[in-house]
Amino acid sequence: MSTRHAVVSGASIAGLSAAFWLRRTGWEVTVLERSETFRDGGQNVDVRGIAREVLARMGLTEAVKEQNTTETGTVFVDENGEVIAELPSNGPDGATAEFEVLRGDFATTILRHLPEGVEVVYGDTIAEVTDDDRVTITTASRRVLHANLLVIAEGVRSSTRDLLFGDQVDRRDLGIAMVFGTIPRTPADDSRWRWYTTTQGRQIHLRPDNHGTTRAMLAHARAADLTRRDRAGALAEMRERFADAGWEAGRVLDGFDTSADVYVDQLTQIRMPTWHRGRVVLAGDAAWCVTPMGGGGASLALVSGYVLAACLSTTEGLAGYEKWMRPLVEDVQDFPGWMVPFAYPRTRLGLGLTRVVNRVMTSRLLAPLTERMTQVAYTEQALPPVAAAHH
Ligand SMILES: Cc1cc2nc3c(=O)[nH]c(=O)nc-3n(C[C@H](O)[C@H](O)[C@H](O)COP(=O)(O)OP(=O)(O)OC[C@H]3O[C@@H](n4cnc5c(N)ncnc54)[C@H](O)[C@@H]3O)c2cc1C
C-alpha cells in the first residue's frame, strides 16, 4: 500500500500533536505554518486529565516536567496584595496543575521530538482546497499539494476553517478581553499565581515562570474586541480601563509596553455541529475553542492529535475521532451562565459577594468540590488503540 499523505495547517499544540501521531502511524506529513518562523510565545497552559496519558505515550512526560513553570499554588489577593483565599493545588489538577508549562516551551518540546520525516513549512497558508478523490491544496505561494487528509489546526480564528466550513461555525463571544505578556520579575513576586479581582469587570494575574520573568495577564469583561486593534491600540485601551484598578496595574501596563511577547485574545467559544467533511478534519481551537474560561484548551489540543491518528489507524475513521472527542469538549464548554458575571463583578457590592464566595468555595469543607471544578479532559473512555503502521 502506498504511503498516505497528510497536510496539517498550523504548527501549534494541536497541529504538532497531529503531525507527531500521524507520522508515527505511517503517514507522510507536511505541516504548513502561516508565521515566518516557529511561534514560541505565550503564557501558561497545563496538561490535565487524559492529556497526561497522551504525553506519556509520546515519551514526553519528563521533557515537559523539566519545563515546569515552578508555580506552587494559587491565591486570590486584595488591593494590598493580602491573601483572601487559597485555591486547592494538591493533586495533579488543582488550579496550579502538576504540569504547568509555558505554551512556547510546550510547543517547542513537541516540535523537537517530532518523528523523523515530518516536513514543516513556514510562511505559507492555504488559499484553495478541492476535495474529490483526494485533497488538492493550493497555497498562497502557489505551491500545490495533493493529500489524502487535511487537518486544520489553525486556532480559534482559523481562516481555512471559515473557507471550508463557514456556515457551520457558531462563534460565541464571551465578552471578555485578555491581554497576556511577560514582564520583569520583582522581589515581591513569589512562587504563587496571584489573582486579583476588582470592580468594573477587571482582573489582574501574576504568575512565576522558569525563565526569571513574570507572566502577567489583564482581563476585562466589558472591553470592545481588542483583537481588531493593533498591539498599541489594544494596550492603550487596557491602560485606560485599568488606570484606577489598583494593586499592580501600573506595573503590568508599563511592563506590557516593552514586553516582546504580548498576546491579545477576545474569548470566543467555537461550536460546530461537525468537525469533518470528506477528507478534511478540524483539530484543537479551530474546531472547538473552549477559551481560558473553560480551561484545558492545550490538553484537548494535545489529545486530539493522538485520537485522530489512532482512529485513522483503525476502522473508526474521522467519525470515530469526532465521537470520542465530543463529550470532552462539551464538558468544558457548558459552564453555567452565572460564571462570567460572578468572576467579573461590576460593583463594590458584587465584588464583596465574589470574595465571600471565593472564601467559602476554598474552605476545607468545599475544597473537594472546587477541586473537581478545575478538572478538565477527564473521561471514562479509554484512549483508542493505535494499530501498527503499514506502509
Ligand atoms: C503565539 C501564541 C501565543 C499564545 N498565548 C496564549 C496565552 O498566553 N494564553 C492562552 O490562554 N492561550 C494562548 N495561546 C492559545 C493556545 O495555544 C491555544 O488555546 C491552545 O493551546 C490550543 O492550541 P491550537 O494548536 O489548537 O491553536 P493555537 O495555539 O492558536 O495555534 C494555531 C497555529 O496555527 C497558526 N495559523 C493560524 N492561522 C493559520 C493559517 N491560516 N495557516 C497556517 N497556520 C495558521 C498559528 O500561527 C498557530 O501557530 C497562544 C497561541 C499562540 C499561537
The ligand as an SDF file (V2000), in Angstrom:
LIG
                    3D

 53 58  0  0  0  0  0  0  0  0999 V2000
    1.9370   32.5600   19.8160 C   0  0  0  0  0  0  0  0  0  0  0  0
    0.7540   32.0740   20.6390 C   0  0  0  0  0  0  0  0  0  0  0  0
    0.6120   32.5180   21.9440 C   0  0  0  0  0  0  0  0  0  0  0  0
   -0.4550   32.0810   22.7300 C   0  0  0  0  0  0  0  0  0  0  0  0
   -0.5520   32.5510   24.0030 N   0  0  0  0  0  0  0  0  0  0  0  0
   -1.5660   32.1690   24.7680 C   0  0  0  0  0  0  0  0  0  0  0  0
   -1.6800   32.6730   26.0890 C   0  0  0  0  0  0  0  0  0  0  0  0
   -0.8560   33.4530   26.5430 O   0  0  0  0  0  0  0  0  0  0  0  0
   -2.7390   32.2830   26.8210 N   0  0  0  0  0  0  0  0  0  0  0  0
   -3.6870   31.4070   26.3340 C   0  0  0  0  0  0  0  0  0  0  0  0
   -4.6240   31.0640   27.0450 O   0  0  0  0  0  0  0  0  0  0  0  0
   -3.5860   30.8950   25.1000 N   0  0  0  0  0  0  0  0  0  0  0  0
   -2.5690   31.2670   24.2910 C   0  0  0  0  0  0  0  0  0  0  0  0
   -2.4880   30.7780   23.0110 N   0  0  0  0  0  0  0  0  0  0  0  0
   -3.5270   29.8390   22.5370 C   0  0  0  0  0  0  0  0  0  0  0  0
   -3.2600   28.3990   22.9820 C   0  0  0  0  0  0  0  0  0  0  0  0
   -2.0310   27.9690   22.4600 O   0  0  0  0  0  0  0  0  0  0  0  0
   -4.4020   27.5410   22.4700 C   0  0  0  0  0  0  0  0  0  0  0  0
   -5.6150   27.9750   23.0690 O   0  0  0  0  0  0  0  0  0  0  0  0
   -4.3130   26.0310   22.7640 C   0  0  0  0  0  0  0  0  0  0  0  0
   -3.0330   25.6080   23.0750 O   0  0  0  0  0  0  0  0  0  0  0  0
   -4.8530   25.2070   21.5740 C   0  0  0  0  0  0  0  0  0  0  0  0
   -3.9040   25.2160   20.5490 O   0  0  0  0  0  0  0  0  0  0  0  0
   -4.1660   25.0610   18.9870 P   0  0  0  0  0  0  0  0  0  0  0  0
   -2.9740   24.3350   18.4750 O   0  0  0  0  0  0  0  0  0  0  0  0
   -5.4990   24.4970   18.7270 O   0  0  0  0  0  0  0  0  0  0  0  0
   -4.2200   26.5790   18.4460 O   0  0  0  0  0  0  0  0  0  0  0  0
   -3.1590   27.7780   18.5470 P   0  0  0  0  0  0  0  0  0  0  0  0
   -2.2260   27.5880   19.6780 O   0  0  0  0  0  0  0  0  0  0  0  0
   -3.9310   29.0360   18.4920 O   0  0  0  0  0  0  0  0  0  0  0  0
   -2.2820   27.6200   17.2160 O   0  0  0  0  0  0  0  0  0  0  0  0
   -2.7050   27.8560   15.9140 C   0  0  0  0  0  0  0  0  0  0  0  0
   -1.4790   27.8370   14.9920 C   0  0  0  0  0  0  0  0  0  0  0  0
   -1.9070   27.9540   13.6410 O   0  0  0  0  0  0  0  0  0  0  0  0
   -1.2160   29.0050   13.0010 C   0  0  0  0  0  0  0  0  0  0  0  0
   -2.1260   29.5560   11.9870 N   0  0  0  0  0  0  0  0  0  0  0  0
   -3.1760   30.3770   12.1650 C   0  0  0  0  0  0  0  0  0  0  0  0
   -3.8050   30.5970   11.0060 N   0  0  0  0  0  0  0  0  0  0  0  0
   -3.1400   29.8790   10.0630 C   0  0  0  0  0  0  0  0  0  0  0  0
   -3.3150   29.6840    8.6810 C   0  0  0  0  0  0  0  0  0  0  0  0
   -4.3230   30.2560    8.0130 N   0  0  0  0  0  0  0  0  0  0  0  0
   -2.4420   28.8800    8.0260 N   0  0  0  0  0  0  0  0  0  0  0  0
   -1.4200   28.2760    8.6870 C   0  0  0  0  0  0  0  0  0  0  0  0
   -1.2030   28.4320   10.0070 N   0  0  0  0  0  0  0  0  0  0  0  0
   -2.0600   29.2180   10.6970 C   0  0  0  0  0  0  0  0  0  0  0  0
   -0.8720   29.9670   14.1230 C   0  0  0  0  0  0  0  0  0  0  0  0
    0.2200   30.8060   13.7670 O   0  0  0  0  0  0  0  0  0  0  0  0
   -0.5180   28.9970   15.2370 C   0  0  0  0  0  0  0  0  0  0  0  0
    0.7970   28.5380   15.1520 O   0  0  0  0  0  0  0  0  0  0  0  0
   -1.4240   31.1830   22.1860 C   0  0  0  0  0  0  0  0  0  0  0  0
   -1.2820   30.7220   20.8730 C   0  0  0  0  0  0  0  0  0  0  0  0
   -0.2210   31.1510   20.0930 C   0  0  0  0  0  0  0  0  0  0  0  0
   -0.0770   30.6320   18.6690 C   0  0  0  0  0  0  0  0  0  0  0  0
  1  2  1  0
  2  3  1  0
  2 52  2  0
  3  4  2  0
  4  5  1  0
  4 50  1  0
  5  6  2  0
  6  7  1  0
  6 13  1  0
  7  8  2  0
  7  9  1  0
  9 10  1  0
 10 11  2  0
 10 12  1  0
 12 13  2  0
 13 14  1  0
 14 15  1  0
 14 50  1  0
 15 16  1  0
 16 17  1  0
 16 18  1  0
 18 19  1  0
 18 20  1  0
 20 21  1  0
 20 22  1  0
 22 23  1  0
 23 24  1  0
 24 25  2  0
 24 26  1  0
 24 27  1  0
 27 28  1  0
 28 29  2  0
 28 30  1  0
 28 31  1  0
 31 32  1  0
 32 33  1  0
 33 34  1  0
 33 48  1  0
 34 35  1  0
 35 36  1  0
 35 46  1  0
 36 37  1  0
 36 45  1  0
 37 38  2  0
 38 39  1  0
 39 40  1  0
 39 45  2  0
 40 41  1  0
 40 42  2  0
 42 43  1  0
 43 44  2  0
 44 45  1  0
 46 47  1  0
 46 48  1  0
 48 49  1  0
 50 51  2  0
 51 52  1  0
 52 53  1  0
M  END
$$$$
